[in-house]
Amino acid sequence: MANIDLPKRPRPGPWPPVQEPTTMPASTSWAKKTGFKPKLSGETNVSNNSGQILLPELVPPKPVKPSEVQVDLESGRRQPIPVANGEPSAAKTTPTTATTTTSLDKDQNVPKKRKEPEVVVVPKSSSVPLPNGQQVRVENPVIHPKPPIREENVVNVLPQLRDDDDDDDGYGNRISHMKYELRDSPGVVPIGFYGLQHYISILGSLILIPLVIVPAMGGDHEDTAMVVSTVLFVSGVTTLLHTFFGSRLPLIQGPSFVFLAPALAIINSPEFQGLNGNNFKRVMKELQGAIIISSAFQTILGYSGLMSIFLRLINPVVVSPTIAAVGLSFYSYGFPQVGTCLEIGAVQILIVILFALYLRKVSVFGHRVFLIYAVPLGLAITWAIAFLLTEAGAYNYKGCDVNVPASNIISEACRKHIPKMKHCRVDTSHALKAAPWIRFPYPLQWGIPIFHWKTALVMCVVSIIASVDSVGSYHASSLLVASKPPTPGVVSRAIGLEGICSMLAGLWGTGTVSTTLTENVHTIAVTKVGSRRSVELGACILILLSLVGKVGGFIASIPDVMVAALLCVMWAMLAALGLSNLRYSEAGSSRNIIIVGLSLFFSLSIPSYFQQYGVTPNANSSVPSYFQPYTVASHGPFRSKYNGLNYVLNTLLSFNMVVAFLIAVILDNTVPGNRQERGVYVWSDRDTARREPAVTKDYELPFRVGRVFRWVKWVGL
């Protein structure tokens, strides 16, 4: 393939420059007879208005007069036009939609033009020479309209991908890749199946937080089973509320990992370390009080319209490091717990990786089962392996009983084997046997909540982080399933309803709040199912399952090492989902790279300074090593005479996501950058959305409830 070498720019001389006549070998007789048109690299392809591609034709060179005008195909500027037999072409020029382009090598040094004309007209049946002597015959008159100059490009519009099987995530093409969109209702059986599929795929997000915080509070397996059933019940109820009266997007509400760190900080407060007996109910009531107050704050933030103002500060560059820091902050709990029974925990991680990555494109009956159900399938297979090893006697040691405390064991051999027996055996929990068949969760089942302003203030700040997380989920999911992103009023309405949902979680006593699960966006993208009805029917199924006490007992009997292995996968996915928000901005921008890098690094480094400040090797020996970072309130660097203020500052600045959010929001809103570079979230305009029936049907409240909010412009369409 031959490349066209442009001549070097001549020295300055008389204007206009006189073009030297070029020579070109004439076509062979065979070419003349057959009409052969060579397709060589660098030659111009000319399109007419019918879509036909016109290739350059080999014609003898013609003399060029400097006074005539031709077209520079590279830049569209007027140049002298070649003449035939010394006479200029007098062809009539009429407008058409065809365009003339030239495909030149990218490495050629083409001189830049100072100004681009508005319209360039090429006469009909004229021959335009190329720099190497070849000519292009333009059969139709051509108009080159000047492209409009735009100061800012459209941002946050996902690229349209091909409708093939290579798109694993479905983020690229919302229409062609989704099986069911927001308002689709294929039937009771399909939506029931897909709804259950949604909840099974994010089973880890629903059950893992109770499995972590209840043992940390001193609760036994029966308490864990009761909290798990309560979480399932509240998650189903709040999901129904959100799909009807919130954002109306198919987003599942449940316990968020954003609130895990503050819950552990309250649980491991110094005031609870000296209590005797079962601390579970005492600590749970403290958590309930803090959650209820923070939920009221989030409700006011949403329904007052302050969230619409706060949205101006929230961009993908802010959301990305904030959510990623949530997943990265629990590294001290993940693999150290897996190491207590490495042959079970490591195998489970490898199985999930195998399913989610290597077998992700394997379809069974048209469904990518291994990709969708990687976490529950990995849990089931590993649980079966552990059960077989337990029944085969792999963890039976002569004279050793796992139910006997290690402090009462005389034999050193048994004292060494007890930790392995405790973490590897599947029969150490009696939660399934002790759980009742039917149990109805009810409000205030643990007692009257306890309210303290210092714990409530910590939770209020964290509720802002949860709102930031939800905003990113609203935008990402709307691009997948809805006609357009929601309006700022719909976002405010959804945040206000999330506050009400979290208040219900506080009253029922789940130990955490109920907010939008970020992992649900990934599930929608993978399953290609964004039907609102499927999530609603799945929520009804979840409520029914929560009334069966044995379901909660079965989940509570998951061995601790499997819980830790699942958390390693879920937290890694959460960190990746957070960073994926950068796709709405210019990820390669040095501005964004520095902001995200500083936010992530200091989100790990500054909390580490607070957590290690004034700690001696033997301090807090009663607290497990993986929970010691959450006891910072007693030994942090802030030590004023106000103990409550010390508690709040030491605790907040020990949270990774709080530090990441503060640094990112300050830098992103003070460092100069255009909208395209920052990747500002694009929300639908309120007036435009109300005029479009599709947007109105997507986000309008049902049962004519929207009429109540018509006078409140900041919380609706």
Buried (B, 14 or more C-beta within 10 A) or exposed (E): EEEBEBEEEEEEEEEEEEBEEBEBEEBEEEBEEEEEBEEEEBBBBBBBEEEEEBBBBBBEBBEBBEEBBBBBBBBBBEBBBBBEEEEBBEEEBEEBEBEBBBEBEEEEEEEEEEEEBEEBBBBBBBBBBBBBEBBBBBEBBBBBEEEEEEEEEEBBEBEEBEEEEEBBBBBBBBEEBBBBBBBBEBEEEBBBBBBBBBBBBBBBBBBBBBBBBBBBBBBBBBBBBBBBBBBBBBBBBBBBBBBBBBBBBBBBBBBBBBBBBBBBBBBBBEEBBEEEEEBBBBBBBBBBBBBBBBBBBBBEBBBBBBBBEBBEEBBBBBBBBBBBBBBBBBBBBBBEBBEBBBEBBBBBBEBBBBBBEEBBEEEEEEBBBBBBBBBBBBBEBBBEBBBEBBEEEEBEBEEBEBEEEEEEBEEEEBBEBBEBBBBBBBEBBBBBEBBBEEBEBEEEBBEEBBBBEBBBBBBBBBBBBBBBBBBBBBBBBBBBBBBBBBBBBBBBBBBBBBBBBBBBBBBBBBBBBBBBBBBBBBBBBBBBBBBBBBBBBBBBBBBEBBBBBBBBBBBBBBBBBBBBBBBBBBBBBBBEBBBBBBBBBBBEBEBBBEBBEBBBEBBBEBBBBBBEBEBEEEEBEEBBEBBBBBBBBBBBEBEEEEEEEBBBBBBBBBBBBBBBBBBBBBBBBEBEBBBBBBBBBBBBBBEEBBEBEEBBEBBBBEEEEBEEBEEBEBBBB
